Amino acid sequence: MNFSLTMSPSDLLLLLPEIILTAWLCLILIVDFSFPRLPNEQLAYLSIAGLGATLGCLVWFNIGGVTGALFANMFVLDRMALFFKMFIVGSTMLVILASIDYVHRFKFFRGEYYFLIVMSALGMMFMASANDLLSVFVTLEFSTFGFYVLVAYLREDMASNEAGIKFFILGVFAAGLLAYGISLVYGETGQLVFSDMKLTEVTPGLAIGFLLIFGALGFKIGAVPFHSWIPDTYHGSPTPVTAFLSIAPKGAAFAILLRMFFVALATFKPIWVLLLVAASVLSMTYGNIVAIAQKNMKRLLAYSGIAQIGNVLIGLAAGTKMGNDAILFYLLTYFFANLGAFAIIIAVSEAIGSEEIDDYSGLGRRSPFLAFSMLIFLLSLAGVPPLAGFIGKLYIFIAAMKEGLYVLITVGLINIVISMYYYLIVVKKMYISEPHDPSRIRVSGPIKAVLYVCLAGTLIIGIYPQPFTDWVVSATMMFSGLVDVPLTAIPPAVINP
């Protein structure tokens, strides 16, 4: 591999969003240390301003069609990378906005909280452009370091400490799987860059290596059987951190999965489709069935998230450009509905000090706005028209139908019915059950802003999805030449006994 750090000004332009965010990270740290009495709200708005500047740069790149590659194709900036970077930066801005009131409960390190959030976002932006196995490892671990601290940020909360320990142990285990998988793949191919892997046959070492890499990335997205950390980590983490974990890392991990399966492993589609079908069925079924028994809102959304990832894997199992388009669109709809639901959990827990589903009784009387917003978000997650979640599920199912994955579609439809049951349990509590405390719940300005954005996204995408479908179609244009290998045909020399 010819590798050089020499870059022209045009090459440096490709790193401009990351450079802006890195400079802003330094500014956040300097301001926090230099002005210790500065209200944490000001630091939050400073962080949002930096993320806004980064988002503006990404939008400019997307409109202008700025693309390219650096470091012998180890770092690529294409439309798909731009999509995921905007996805990550947008979710980070909303999470910080939703954190402003919550951060007051921290007794220490309030300023460092925003630094760690933005640092994790920077790592995930690099993940979206990672085009080789070494970059995948470095960027994935870079983004995870901040989460190791953030999950256990409530130092005096035993649940937060437990969540942090579990997340750290399983995260290190996943890193070990990833490193060993990379070593096996490199040993078999002599290549690290996905596009340089000219694979014609599956050797045992290659198969085990890619399975280990998929296991490590499965940990990031929370697919069964790599999901065990999710319920306890979501439950014990500070709620804004839980919201961040449920959105941004999954988008960054899917950016890597798409490149790995459709660039490095495109020839072996008939084989890896079986793996993805199994993971999808297990994730949807397990997540939805276990969610029924949950009594805590964060745990309910944790298992719901596992099931939602199962839906996304349907698009990946389709193995076509349309399936890839559906993945990006589905993640967009999930982004607004899930983040909005977590914003409501933050508002309710700040008011009543509880995250139990039973304490949502009578929410429709105590705060009609919060109850209506939660109703919209839950129905969107369930896939009820005319909300965004319905279009997302429809897109996914059509992509699978074109590939003849009828069993997977049937399982998906059954699981939609199951999910409706536990989502409507929450709706029943909010609108039919009597409130334990009739006092009204006050909603802060930042939380209202997050809810307005998420409501607008959920409703607009559901009613008028055309601009968003056009966006995701253009974002996956790199897969236009994708060779759709029939699922029933295994090409010669694929398996080397």
The 8 nearest C-alpha neighbors of each residue, nearest first, counted from 0:
[[1, 2, 71, 190, 191, 192, 3, 70],
 [2, 0, 71, 3, 70, 72, 4, 73],
 [1, 3, 71, 70, 0, 4, 5, 73],
 [4, 2, 5, 70, 1, 71, 6, 69],
 [3, 5, 6, 70, 2, 69, 71, 7],
 [6, 4, 3, 7, 70, 2, 10, 69],
 [7, 5, 10, 4, 11, 8, 9, 3],
 [6, 8, 10, 9, 11, 5, 12, 4],
 [9, 7, 11, 10, 12, 6, 13, 5],
 [10, 8, 12, 7, 11, 13, 6, 67],
 [11, 9, 7, 12, 8, 13, 6, 69],
 [10, 12, 8, 13, 9, 14, 7, 6],
 [13, 11, 15, 9, 10, 14, 8, 16],
 [12, 14, 11, 10, 15, 76, 67, 9],
 [15, 13, 12, 17, 11, 16, 18, 10],
 [14, 16, 18, 12, 17, 13, 19, 11],
 [17, 15, 19, 53, 18, 14, 56, 20],
 [16, 18, 20, 19, 14, 15, 21, 121],
 [19, 17, 15, 21, 16, 20, 14, 22],
 [20, 18, 16, 22, 17, 21, 15, 23],
 [19, 21, 23, 17, 22, 18, 24, 16],
 [22, 20, 24, 18, 23, 19, 17, 25],
 [23, 21, 25, 19, 24, 20, 18, 26],
 [22, 24, 26, 20, 25, 21, 49, 27],
 [23, 25, 21, 27, 26, 22, 20, 28],
 [24, 26, 28, 22, 23, 27, 29, 21],
 [25, 27, 23, 29, 24, 28, 30, 22],
 [28, 26, 24, 30, 25, 29, 31, 23],
 [27, 29, 31, 25, 26, 30, 32, 24],
 [30, 28, 26, 32, 31, 27, 33, 25],
 [31, 29, 33, 27, 32, 28, 34, 26],
 [30, 32, 28, 29, 34, 33, 35, 110],
 [33, 31, 29, 30, 34, 35, 28, 110],
 [34, 32, 30, 31, 29, 35, 28, 36],
 [33, 35, 37, 36, 31, 32, 30, 29],
 [36, 34, 37, 32, 31, 33, 30, 38],
 [37, 35, 34, 38, 31, 39, 33, 32],
 [36, 38, 34, 35, 39, 41, 31, 42],
 [39, 37, 40, 41, 36, 42, 35, 43],
 [38, 40, 42, 41, 43, 37, 110, 109],
 [41, 39, 43, 38, 42, 99, 44, 37],
 [42, 40, 44, 39, 43, 38, 45, 37],
 [41, 43, 45, 39, 40, 44, 46, 110],
 [44, 42, 40, 46, 41, 45, 39, 47],
 [43, 45, 47, 41, 46, 42, 48, 40],
 [44, 46, 42, 48, 43, 47, 41, 49],
 [47, 45, 43, 49, 44, 48, 42, 50],
 [46, 48, 44, 50, 49, 45, 92, 51],
 [49, 47, 51, 45, 46, 50, 44, 52],
 [50, 48, 52, 46, 51, 47, 23, 53],
 [49, 51, 53, 47, 52, 48, 54, 46],
 [52, 50, 48, 54, 49, 53, 47, 55],
 [51, 53, 55, 49, 50, 54, 48, 56],
 [54, 52, 50, 56, 16, 51, 55, 19],
 [55, 53, 51, 57, 56, 52, 50, 85],
 [54, 56, 52, 58, 53, 57, 51, 59],
 [55, 57, 59, 53, 54, 58, 16, 60],
 [58, 56, 60, 54, 59, 55, 61, 53],
 [57, 59, 61, 55, 60, 56, 62, 54],
 [58, 60, 56, 62, 57, 61, 63, 55],
 [61, 59, 65, 57, 63, 58, 62, 64],
 [60, 62, 58, 64, 59, 63, 57, 65],
 [63, 61, 59, 64, 60, 58, 65, 57],
 [64, 62, 60, 61, 65, 59, 58, 66],
 [63, 65, 61, 62, 60, 66, 78, 59],
 [66, 64, 60, 63, 61, 67, 77, 13],
 [67, 65, 77, 76, 64, 68, 13, 78],
 [66, 68, 76, 75, 77, 13, 69, 65],
 [67, 69, 75, 72, 74, 76, 70, 66],
 [70, 68, 74, 72, 71, 73, 75, 10],
 [69, 71, 73, 72, 2, 3, 74, 4],
 [70, 72, 73, 69, 2, 1, 0, 68],
 [73, 71, 68, 74, 69, 70, 75, 130],
 [72, 74, 130, 131, 70, 71, 129, 192],
 [75, 73, 69, 129, 72, 128, 68, 130],
 [76, 74, 68, 128, 67, 72, 77, 69],
 [75, 77, 66, 67, 80, 128, 68, 13],
 [76, 78, 66, 80, 79, 75, 81, 67],
 [79, 77, 474, 81, 80, 82, 61, 475],
 [78, 80, 474, 82, 81, 77, 475, 83],
 [79, 81, 127, 77, 83, 78, 82, 128],
 [80, 82, 78, 84, 79, 83, 85, 77],
 [83, 81, 79, 85, 80, 84, 86, 78],
 [82, 84, 86, 80, 85, 81, 87, 127],
 [83, 85, 81, 87, 124, 86, 82, 80],
 [86, 84, 88, 82, 83, 87, 89, 81],
 [85, 87, 83, 84, 89, 88, 82, 90],
 [88, 86, 84, 247, 90, 85, 89, 83],
 [87, 89, 91, 85, 90, 86, 84, 92],
 [90, 88, 92, 86, 91, 87, 85, 93],
 [89, 91, 93, 87, 92, 88, 94, 86],
 [92, 90, 88, 94, 89, 93, 87, 95],
 [93, 91, 89, 95, 90, 94, 47, 96],
 [92, 94, 96, 90, 95, 91, 449, 97],
 [95, 93, 97, 91, 96, 92, 239, 98],
 [96, 94, 98, 92, 97, 93, 91, 43],
 [95, 97, 93, 94, 98, 445, 99, 92],
 [96, 98, 94, 446, 95, 99, 445, 93],
 [99, 97, 95, 101, 96, 100, 239, 102],
 [98, 100, 101, 102, 96, 97, 40, 95],
 [101, 99, 102, 98, 103, 97, 443, 445],
 [100, 102, 98, 103, 99, 104, 349, 345],
 [103, 101, 104, 105, 100, 99, 98, 109],
 [104, 102, 101, 105, 100, 99, 106, 109],
 [103, 105, 102, 101, 106, 100, 153, 107],
 [106, 104, 103, 102, 107, 109, 153, 108],
 [105, 107, 104, 108, 109, 103, 153, 102],
 [106, 108, 105, 109, 110, 154, 111, 104],
 [107, 109, 111, 110, 112, 106, 105, 152],
 [110, 108, 112, 111, 107, 105, 102, 39],
 [111, 109, 112, 108, 113, 31, 39, 114],
 [110, 112, 114, 108, 113, 109, 115, 28],
 [113, 111, 115, 110, 109, 114, 116, 108],
 [114, 112, 116, 115, 111, 110, 117, 43],
 [113, 115, 111, 117, 112, 116, 118, 24],
 [116, 114, 118, 145, 112, 113, 117, 119],
 [117, 115, 113, 119, 118, 114, 112, 120],
 [116, 118, 120, 114, 119, 115, 113, 121],
 [119, 117, 115, 121, 120, 116, 114, 122],
 [120, 118, 142, 122, 116, 121, 117, 145],
 [119, 121, 117, 123, 118, 122, 124, 116],
 [122, 120, 118, 124, 119, 123, 117, 125],
 [123, 121, 142, 119, 125, 141, 120, 124],
 [122, 124, 126, 120, 125, 121, 142, 251],
 [125, 123, 121, 127, 84, 126, 122, 120],
 [124, 126, 122, 123, 128, 127, 138, 129],
 [127, 125, 123, 129, 138, 124, 128, 251],
 [126, 128, 80, 124, 125, 251, 254, 129],
 [129, 127, 75, 125, 74, 126, 80, 76],
 [128, 130, 126, 74, 134, 135, 127, 131],
 [131, 129, 73, 74, 192, 193, 128, 75],
 [130, 132, 192, 191, 73, 193, 134, 133],
 [131, 133, 135, 191, 134, 181, 136, 192],
 [132, 134, 136, 135, 131, 137, 191, 181],
 [135, 133, 137, 129, 136, 132, 131, 138],
 [134, 136, 132, 133, 138, 129, 137, 139],
 [135, 137, 133, 139, 134, 138, 140, 132],
 [138, 136, 134, 140, 139, 135, 141, 133],
 [139, 137, 141, 126, 140, 135, 122, 136],
 [140, 138, 136, 142, 141, 137, 135, 143],
 [139, 141, 143, 142, 137, 138, 136, 144],
 [142, 140, 138, 122, 139, 143, 144, 137],
 [141, 143, 122, 119, 139, 140, 123, 144],
 [142, 144, 140, 146, 145, 141, 139, 147],
 [145, 143, 147, 146, 141, 142, 140, 148],
 [144, 146, 115, 119, 143, 147, 148, 149],
 [145, 147, 149, 143, 148, 144, 150, 119],
 [148, 146, 144, 145, 149, 150, 167, 163],
 [147, 149, 146, 145, 151, 150, 152, 144],
 [148, 150, 146, 152, 151, 147, 145, 240],
 [149, 151, 236, 163, 148, 152, 146, 147],
 [152, 150, 163, 159, 160, 149, 148, 153],
 [151, 153, 149, 154, 150, 148, 159, 237],
 [154, 152, 156, 151, 155, 159, 105, 237],
 [153, 155, 152, 156, 151, 160, 159, 157],
 [156, 154, 153, 157, 160, 159, 152, 158],
 [155, 157, 159, 153, 158, 154, 160, 235],
 [156, 158, 160, 159, 161, 155, 154, 235],
 [159, 157, 235, 161, 160, 156, 162, 234],
 [160, 158, 235, 151, 162, 236, 156, 157],
 [161, 159, 157, 151, 163, 162, 158, 164],
 [160, 162, 158, 164, 163, 159, 157, 165],
 [163, 161, 232, 159, 235, 165, 160, 164],
 [162, 164, 151, 160, 166, 150, 161, 165],
 [163, 165, 167, 161, 166, 162, 168, 160],
 [166, 164, 162, 168, 167, 163, 169, 161],
 [165, 167, 163, 169, 164, 168, 170, 162],
 [166, 168, 170, 164, 165, 169, 147, 163],
 [169, 167, 165, 171, 170, 166, 164, 172],
 [168, 170, 172, 166, 171, 167, 173, 165],
 [171, 169, 167, 173, 172, 168, 166, 174],
 [172, 170, 174, 168, 173, 169, 167, 175],
 [171, 173, 169, 175, 170, 174, 168, 176],
 [174, 172, 215, 176, 170, 175, 171, 169],
 [175, 173, 171, 177, 172, 176, 178, 170],
 [174, 176, 172, 178, 173, 177, 179, 171],
 [177, 175, 173, 179, 174, 211, 178, 180],
 [176, 178, 212, 174, 180, 175, 215, 179],
 [179, 177, 175, 181, 180, 176, 174, 182],
 [178, 180, 182, 176, 181, 177, 175, 183],
 [181, 179, 208, 211, 177, 183, 212, 182],
 [180, 182, 178, 184, 179, 183, 185, 177],
 [181, 183, 179, 185, 180, 184, 186, 178],
 [184, 182, 186, 208, 180, 181, 185, 204],
 [183, 185, 181, 187, 205, 208, 186, 182],
 [186, 184, 189, 182, 188, 187, 183, 190],
 [185, 187, 183, 184, 189, 188, 182, 190],
 [186, 188, 184, 185, 189, 205, 183, 204],
 [189, 187, 185, 190, 186, 184, 196, 198],
 [188, 190, 185, 186, 187, 191, 184, 196],
 [191, 189, 188, 185, 192, 196, 195, 193],
 [190, 192, 131, 132, 185, 193, 133, 189],
 [193, 191, 131, 195, 194, 190, 130, 73],
 [194, 192, 263, 131, 195, 196, 130, 262],
 [193, 195, 196, 192, 262, 263, 197, 130],
 [196, 194, 192, 193, 197, 190, 191, 263],
 [197, 195, 193, 194, 198, 263, 190, 188],
 [198, 196, 195, 199, 263, 194, 188, 193],
 [197, 199, 196, 200, 263, 264, 266, 201],
 [200, 198, 493, 197, 492, 201, 266, 267],
 [201, 199, 493, 492, 494, 198, 495, 202],
 [200, 202, 494, 493, 495, 205, 206, 203],
 [201, 203, 205, 204, 495, 206, 200, 494],
 [204, 202, 206, 205, 207, 201, 496, 495],
 [205, 203, 207, 202, 206, 183, 208, 187],
 [204, 206, 208, 202, 184, 203, 207, 201],
 [205, 207, 203, 208, 209, 204, 210, 202],
 [208, 206, 210, 204, 205, 209, 203, 211],
 [209, 207, 180, 205, 183, 211, 184, 210],
 [208, 210, 212, 211, 206, 207, 213, 180],
 [211, 209, 213, 207, 208, 212, 214, 206],
 [210, 212, 214, 180, 208, 209, 213, 176],
 [213, 211, 177, 209, 215, 214, 180, 210],
 [212, 214, 210, 216, 211, 215, 217, 209],
 [213, 215, 217, 211, 212, 216, 210, 218],
 [214, 216, 173, 212, 218, 217, 177, 213],
 [215, 217, 219, 213, 218, 214, 252, 212],
 [218, 216, 214, 220, 215, 222, 219, 221],
 [217, 219, 225, 221, 215, 216, 220, 214],
 [220, 218, 216, 217, 221, 249, 252, 248],
 [219, 221, 249, 217, 218, 222, 216, 252],
 [222, 220, 226, 218, 219, 217, 225, 305],
 [221, 223, 217, 226, 225, 282, 220, 305],
 [224, 222, 282, 225, 226, 281, 278, 221],
 [223, 225, 226, 222, 227, 278, 282, 281],
 [226, 224, 223, 218, 222, 217, 221, 227],
 [227, 225, 221, 223, 222, 228, 224, 229],
 [226, 228, 229, 225, 230, 224, 221, 223],
 [229, 227, 226, 232, 230, 166, 231, 165],
 [228, 230, 232, 227, 226, 231, 233, 301],
 [231, 229, 233, 298, 301, 232, 234, 228],
 [232, 230, 234, 233, 229, 162, 235, 228],
 [231, 233, 162, 229, 235, 234, 230, 236],
 [232, 234, 241, 230, 231, 236, 235, 229],
 [235, 233, 231, 232, 297, 298, 236, 230],
 [234, 236, 159, 158, 162, 232, 233, 231],
 [237, 235, 150, 159, 233, 232, 241, 234],
 [238, 236, 240, 239, 241, 150, 235, 153],
 [237, 239, 241, 240, 236, 242, 345, 341],
 [240, 238, 242, 241, 237, 98, 94, 243],
 [241, 239, 243, 237, 238, 242, 244, 236],
 [240, 242, 238, 244, 233, 239, 243, 236],
 [243, 241, 239, 245, 240, 244, 341, 338],
 [242, 244, 240, 241, 245, 246, 247, 239],
 [245, 243, 241, 242, 246, 240, 248, 247],
 [244, 246, 242, 243, 241, 247, 249, 304],
 [247, 245, 243, 244, 249, 248, 334, 242],
 [246, 248, 87, 250, 249, 243, 244, 251],
 [249, 247, 251, 250, 246, 252, 244, 219],
 [250, 248, 220, 252, 247, 251, 246, 253],
 [249, 251, 253, 247, 248, 252, 254, 83],
 [250, 252, 248, 254, 249, 127, 253, 123],
 [253, 251, 249, 255, 254, 250, 248, 216],
 [254, 252, 256, 250, 255, 251, 257, 249],
 [253, 255, 251, 252, 257, 127, 256, 250],
 [256, 254, 258, 252, 253, 257, 259, 127],
 [257, 255, 253, 259, 258, 254, 260, 252],
 [258, 256, 254, 255, 260, 259, 261, 253],
 [257, 259, 255, 262, 256, 261, 260, 254],
 [258, 260, 256, 263, 257, 262, 261, 255],
 [261, 259, 264, 257, 258, 262, 265, 263],
 [262, 260, 265, 258, 264, 259, 257, 263],
 [261, 263, 258, 265, 259, 264, 260, 194],
 [262, 264, 193, 259, 196, 260, 265, 194],
 [265, 263, 260, 266, 267, 262, 261, 259],
 [266, 264, 261, 267, 262, 268, 260, 263],
 [267, 265, 264, 268, 199, 198, 484, 263],
 [266, 268, 265, 264, 270, 269, 271, 493],
 [267, 269, 270, 271, 265, 266, 272, 484],
 [270, 268, 486, 272, 267, 271, 489, 488],
 [269, 271, 268, 272, 267, 273, 274, 489],
 [272, 270, 274, 273, 268, 269, 275, 267],
 [271, 273, 316, 275, 274, 270, 269, 268],
 [274, 272, 276, 271, 275, 270, 277, 269],
 [275, 273, 271, 277, 272, 276, 278, 270],
 [274, 276, 278, 272, 316, 277, 273, 279],
 [275, 277, 279, 273, 278, 274, 316, 272],
 [276, 278, 280, 274, 275, 279, 281, 273],
 [279, 277, 275, 281, 276, 280, 282, 223],
 [280, 278, 309, 276, 282, 312, 277, 281],
 [281, 279, 277, 283, 282, 278, 284, 276],
 [280, 282, 278, 284, 279, 283, 285, 223],
 [283, 281, 309, 223, 279, 306, 285, 280],
 [284, 282, 306, 309, 280, 286, 281, 285],
 [283, 285, 281, 287, 286, 282, 280, 288],
 [284, 286, 288, 282, 287, 281, 283, 289],
 [287, 285, 306, 302, 305, 283, 289, 284],
 [286, 288, 290, 284, 289, 285, 418, 306],
 [287, 289, 285, 290, 291, 286, 284, 417],
 [288, 290, 291, 286, 287, 292, 285, 302],
 [291, 289, 287, 299, 302, 293, 292, 288],
 [290, 292, 421, 289, 288, 293, 287, 420],
 [293, 291, 290, 289, 294, 288, 299, 421],
 [294, 292, 290, 299, 291, 295, 298, 289],
 [293, 295, 356, 355, 292, 296, 357, 299],
 [296, 294, 355, 356, 298, 297, 293, 354],
 [297, 295, 299, 298, 356, 354, 355, 300],
 [298, 296, 300, 299, 234, 295, 301, 233],
 [297, 299, 301, 295, 300, 230, 296, 234],
 [298, 300, 296, 290, 301, 297, 302, 293],
 [299, 301, 303, 297, 298, 302, 304, 296],
 [302, 300, 298, 304, 299, 303, 230, 297],
 [303, 301, 286, 305, 304, 290, 299, 300],
 [302, 304, 300, 306, 301, 305, 286, 299],
 [305, 303, 307, 301, 302, 306, 300, 308],
 [304, 306, 302, 286, 308, 303, 307, 282],
 [305, 307, 283, 286, 309, 303, 282, 304],
 [308, 306, 304, 310, 309, 305, 303, 311],
 [309, 307, 311, 305, 310, 306, 304, 312],
 [308, 310, 279, 283, 282, 306, 312, 307],
 [309, 311, 307, 308, 313, 312, 279, 306],
 [312, 310, 308, 313, 309, 314, 326, 307],
 [311, 313, 315, 309, 314, 279, 310, 316],
 [314, 312, 316, 310, 311, 315, 279, 317],
 [313, 315, 322, 317, 312, 395, 316, 311],
 [314, 316, 312, 317, 313, 318, 322, 323],
 [317, 315, 272, 313, 318, 275, 314, 276],
 [318, 316, 399, 314, 315, 322, 319, 402],
 [317, 319, 316, 315, 322, 268, 320, 314],
 [320, 318, 322, 321, 317, 483, 323, 481],
 [319, 321, 323, 322, 478, 324, 479, 481],
 [322, 320, 324, 319, 323, 398, 325, 472],
 [321, 323, 314, 319, 325, 398, 320, 324],
 [322, 324, 320, 326, 325, 321, 314, 319],
 [325, 323, 321, 327, 322, 326, 471, 472],
 [324, 326, 322, 328, 395, 323, 394, 327],
 [327, 325, 323, 329, 324, 328, 314, 311],
 [326, 328, 330, 324, 329, 325, 471, 331],
 [329, 327, 325, 331, 330, 326, 391, 324],
 [330, 328, 391, 326, 332, 331, 327, 325],
 [329, 331, 333, 327, 328, 332, 334, 326],
 [330, 332, 334, 328, 329, 333, 327, 335],
 [331, 333, 329, 334, 387, 330, 388, 335],
 [334, 332, 330, 336, 331, 335, 337, 329],
 [333, 335, 331, 332, 337, 336, 338, 330],
 [334, 336, 453, 338, 333, 332, 337, 339],
 [337, 335, 376, 339, 333, 338, 334, 340],
 [338, 336, 340, 339, 334, 333, 335, 341],
 [337, 339, 341, 340, 335, 336, 334, 242],
 [338, 340, 342, 336, 337, 453, 341, 450],
 [341, 339, 337, 343, 342, 338, 373, 376],
 [340, 342, 344, 338, 343, 339, 242, 345],
 [343, 341, 339, 345, 340, 344, 338, 97],
 [342, 344, 346, 340, 341, 345, 347, 369],
 [343, 345, 341, 347, 342, 346, 348, 340],
 [344, 346, 342, 348, 343, 347, 349, 341],
 [347, 345, 343, 349, 344, 348, 442, 342],
 [348, 346, 350, 344, 349, 345, 351, 343],
 [347, 349, 352, 353, 345, 351, 350, 346],
 [348, 350, 346, 347, 352, 351, 345, 101],
 [351, 349, 347, 348, 352, 440, 346, 441],
 [352, 350, 348, 353, 349, 347, 358, 440],
 [353, 351, 348, 349, 350, 354, 347, 355],
 [354, 352, 348, 351, 355, 358, 347, 349],
 [353, 355, 348, 296, 295, 356, 344, 297],
 [356, 354, 295, 357, 358, 353, 296, 294],
 [355, 357, 295, 358, 359, 294, 296, 354],
 [356, 358, 359, 355, 360, 428, 294, 295],
 [357, 359, 360, 356, 355, 353, 435, 354],
 [360, 358, 357, 362, 356, 429, 428, 361],
 [361, 359, 428, 434, 429, 432, 358, 362],
 [360, 362, 434, 429, 433, 363, 432, 364],
 [361, 363, 429, 365, 364, 359, 360, 366],
 [364, 362, 367, 370, 430, 361, 429, 366],
 [365, 363, 362, 361, 366, 367, 437, 430],
 [364, 366, 439, 362, 363, 440, 438, 437],
 [367, 365, 368, 369, 363, 364, 362, 440],
 [368, 366, 363, 370, 369, 364, 371, 365],
 [367, 369, 371, 366, 370, 372, 363, 373],
 [370, 368, 372, 366, 371, 367, 373, 343],
 [369, 371, 363, 367, 373, 372, 368, 362],
 [372, 370, 374, 368, 373, 369, 367, 375],
 [373, 371, 369, 375, 374, 370, 368, 376],
 [372, 374, 376, 370, 375, 371, 340, 377],
 [373, 375, 371, 377, 372, 376, 378, 370],
 [376, 374, 372, 378, 373, 377, 379, 371],
 [375, 377, 336, 379, 373, 378, 374, 340],
 [378, 376, 380, 374, 379, 375, 422, 373],
 [379, 377, 381, 375, 380, 383, 376, 374],
 [378, 380, 388, 382, 376, 381, 386, 377],
 [381, 379, 377, 378, 382, 388, 376, 336],
 [382, 380, 378, 379, 419, 383, 418, 415],
 [381, 383, 389, 388, 379, 380, 378, 392],
 [382, 384, 389, 378, 379, 381, 386, 385],
 [385, 383, 386, 389, 382, 461, 390, 387],
 [384, 386, 461, 462, 383, 389, 387, 458],
 [387, 385, 461, 384, 379, 458, 388, 389],
 [461, 386, 388, 457, 460, 390, 389, 332],
 [387, 389, 379, 382, 391, 390, 380, 386],
 [390, 388, 382, 384, 383, 392, 391, 387],
 [389, 391, 393, 387, 388, 392, 394, 461],
 [392, 390, 329, 388, 394, 389, 393, 328],
 [391, 393, 395, 389, 394, 390, 396, 388],
 [392, 394, 390, 396, 395, 391, 389, 397],
 [395, 393, 391, 397, 392, 325, 396, 390],
 [396, 394, 392, 325, 398, 314, 393, 397],
 [397, 395, 399, 393, 398, 394, 400, 392],
 [396, 398, 400, 394, 399, 395, 393, 401],
 [397, 399, 322, 395, 396, 401, 400, 321],
 [400, 398, 396, 317, 402, 404, 397, 401],
 [401, 399, 397, 403, 402, 398, 404, 396],
 [400, 402, 398, 399, 403, 397, 404, 317],
 [403, 401, 399, 400, 404, 317, 398, 486],
 [402, 404, 400, 405, 401, 399, 406, 317],
 [405, 403, 399, 407, 406, 402, 400, 408],
 [406, 404, 408, 407, 403, 409, 400, 399],
 [407, 405, 409, 408, 404, 410, 403, 411],
 [406, 408, 410, 405, 404, 409, 411, 280],
 [409, 407, 411, 405, 406, 410, 396, 412],
 [410, 408, 406, 412, 411, 407, 405, 413],
 [409, 411, 407, 413, 408, 412, 414, 406],
 [410, 412, 408, 414, 409, 413, 407, 415],
 [413, 411, 415, 409, 414, 410, 408, 416],
 [414, 412, 410, 416, 415, 411, 409, 417],
 [413, 415, 417, 411, 416, 412, 418, 410],
 [414, 416, 412, 418, 417, 413, 381, 419],
 [417, 415, 419, 414, 413, 418, 412, 420],
 [418, 416, 414, 415, 420, 419, 287, 413],
 [419, 417, 415, 420, 416, 421, 287, 414],
 [418, 420, 416, 422, 417, 421, 381, 423],
 [419, 421, 418, 423, 417, 422, 424, 416],
 [420, 422, 424, 291, 423, 418, 419, 425],
 [421, 423, 419, 424, 425, 420, 377, 418],
 [422, 424, 426, 425, 420, 421, 419, 427],
 [425, 423, 421, 427, 422, 426, 428, 420],
 [424, 426, 428, 423, 427, 422, 429, 356],
 [425, 427, 423, 429, 428, 424, 430, 374],
 [428, 426, 424, 431, 425, 430, 429, 423],
 [429, 427, 360, 432, 425, 426, 430, 431],
 [428, 430, 362, 361, 360, 426, 363, 427],
 [429, 431, 363, 427, 361, 428, 432, 426],
 [430, 432, 427, 428, 429, 433, 361, 360],
 [433, 431, 428, 360, 361, 430, 434, 429],
 [432, 434, 361, 360, 435, 431, 428, 430],
 [435, 433, 361, 360, 436, 437, 432, 362],
 [434, 436, 433, 437, 360, 358, 361, 359],
 [435, 437, 434, 438, 365, 361, 439, 433],
 [438, 436, 434, 365, 439, 435, 364, 361],
 [439, 437, 436, 365, 440, 364, 434, 366],
 [438, 440, 365, 366, 441, 437, 364, 436],
 [441, 439, 366, 365, 350, 442, 438, 347],
 [440, 442, 439, 443, 350, 366, 346, 347],
 [441, 443, 346, 440, 447, 446, 444, 369],
 [444, 442, 446, 445, 447, 441, 100, 346],
 [443, 445, 447, 446, 448, 442, 449, 96],
 [446, 444, 448, 447, 96, 443, 97, 449],
 [447, 445, 449, 97, 448, 443, 444, 450],
 [448, 446, 450, 444, 445, 449, 451, 443],
 [447, 449, 445, 451, 446, 450, 444, 452],
 [450, 448, 446, 452, 447, 451, 93, 453],
 [451, 449, 447, 453, 452, 448, 339, 454],
 [450, 452, 454, 448, 449, 453, 455, 447],
 [451, 453, 455, 449, 450, 454, 456, 448],
 [452, 454, 335, 450, 456, 455, 339, 451],
 [455, 453, 457, 451, 456, 452, 450, 458],
 [454, 456, 452, 458, 453, 457, 459, 451],
 [455, 457, 453, 459, 454, 458, 460, 335],
 [458, 456, 387, 454, 455, 460, 459, 335],
 [457, 459, 461, 455, 386, 456, 460, 454],
 [460, 458, 462, 456, 461, 463, 455, 457],
 [461, 459, 464, 387, 463, 458, 462, 457],
 [387, 460, 462, 386, 458, 385, 459, 463],
 [461, 463, 459, 460, 385, 458, 464, 386],
 [462, 464, 460, 459, 465, 461, 466, 458],
 [463, 465, 460, 467, 466, 461, 468, 462],
 [464, 466, 468, 467, 463, 469, 460, 470],
 [467, 465, 469, 468, 464, 470, 463, 460],
 [466, 468, 470, 469, 464, 465, 471, 460],
 [467, 469, 465, 471, 470, 466, 472, 464],
 [470, 468, 466, 472, 467, 471, 465, 473],
 [471, 469, 467, 473, 468, 472, 474, 466],
 [470, 472, 474, 468, 473, 324, 469, 327],
 [473, 471, 469, 474, 470, 475, 324, 468],
 [472, 474, 476, 470, 471, 475, 469, 78],
 [475, 473, 79, 78, 471, 472, 476, 470],
 [476, 474, 477, 473, 472, 79, 478, 471],
 [475, 477, 473, 479, 478, 474, 472, 78],
 [476, 478, 475, 479, 480, 474, 79, 77],
 [479, 477, 481, 476, 480, 475, 320, 261],
 [480, 478, 476, 481, 477, 320, 475, 482],
 [481, 479, 478, 482, 477, 476, 320, 483],
 [480, 482, 478, 479, 483, 320, 319, 261],
 [483, 481, 484, 480, 265, 266, 319, 479],
 [484, 482, 481, 319, 485, 318, 268, 265],
 [483, 485, 482, 486, 268, 269, 488, 266],
 [486, 484, 487, 488, 483, 269, 489, 402],
 [485, 487, 269, 488, 484, 268, 489, 402],
 [488, 486, 485, 489, 269, 484, 490, 270],
 [487, 489, 485, 486, 490, 269, 484, 491],
 [488, 490, 269, 491, 487, 493, 486, 270],
 [489, 491, 493, 488, 492, 267, 266, 484],
 [492, 490, 493, 489, 494, 200, 199, 488],
 [493, 491, 200, 494, 490, 495, 199, 201],
 [494, 492, 200, 491, 201, 490, 199, 495],
 [493, 495, 201, 492, 200, 496, 202, 491],
 [494, 496, 202, 201, 200, 493, 492, 203],
 [495, 494, 202, 203, 201, 493, 492, 200]]
